[in-house]
C-alpha cells in the first residue's frame, strides 16, 4: 500500500485566513491547507510558493513548484489546496499521489 505524503501544516478554513494564506511567505510557518479551495492567487506574495490541489479522496490533481508572485491558479475538482514557501530541496506531492489530511 502506498504511503501518503505527510507534512506538518496549519489549516485555513475561514474566509479571512484563506485570503491571508502565506502572504508574508514565512518559511518557518510550514505548509498551509486552504479549505475549501479550488483556486489561489499569489498577488502580494513576498516569495514564490509550492502549491498542490487535492480532491475529496486525497489525490493530488495539480502540483506546481516555485509559483511566482502575481499568478492565479485554479483546479477544477479540488477540495483543498496546500501551499508552502517554495523549497526545491524538500519533497512535494506529485499528481496522482495520495495526501493524508487531518484536523489534528
N, C-alpha and C positions, 0 to 999 in steps of 0.2 A: 504494500500500500504506500502510495506517495505521501511524503511528509509535507504539510503546508508551510508556506513562507510565514515566518513569525518575526515580529519586531516590537519593541515597546512603543506604544502610541497613546496619544490623548484623543479623546472624541470631541468633535464639534457638532452638536446637534441642534443648537438654536440658530436662528437667522443671523444674529449678531456674531456668534462665534464662527459660523461658516464664512461670513463676509470677511472677517479679520484673517482667517486662515493662518498662513505663515508670513503675514505681511512684512514683518521686520526680518524674517528669514534666520532666526537664531538657531544654528545647527544643534546647540545643546538641548533644545526642546524635543528633539527626536521627530518621529513621524506624527502626522495628524490625520485622523479619519474623519471625513466630512460626510454626514448622513442626515437626510437623503441627499444624493448628489449625482447629477448626470452631466455637469459641466463646471469648469473652473476658469478663473482668469488670473493672470499674473501681473495685472496693472498695479503699479506702485510697489512691486516687489523689490527688495534690496539685493537679490541674488537669484540665480537660476534654481529651479526645483525639479525633483523627480516626482512623477505622478503615475498612479495606477488606478484604473477604473475597474470596479469589481461588481459582478452581478449578484443577485439574491442567493445564489447557490455557492458563492465564494470563489468563483472562477474569474481570473483576470481577463477582461475583454480588450483592454488597451493599456499599454505601458509606454511611457515616454521618459527619457533621461535628459537632464540639463535643459529644461524648458526655460527660455529666457523671459525677462520681464516684458510685458506688453502683449502677451498672447492670450487667446481664448481657446480652450479645448472642450469638446463635448463628446459624449459617448452614449449612443442610444442603447438602452437596456441596462445601463449601470444603476446600481442601487447605492453605492458609496464610492468615494474617491479617497485614496491615500496619497498624501504628499509629504515631502521632507526636503530640506535643503539638499541641493544636488551633491552627490558624493560618489564619484566614479570608483572609489576604492572599496565600496561596500555593495553587497549583493542587493538586487532589486527584483521583484517578481516579474515573470515573463508572461506573455499572452498564453492563455490556456492553463496556467498554473493555478493551483488551489491556494487560497489565502484563508487562514483561520482568524476570525474576528470575534471578540467577546467584549462585553462591557466591564470585565473585571479590572 
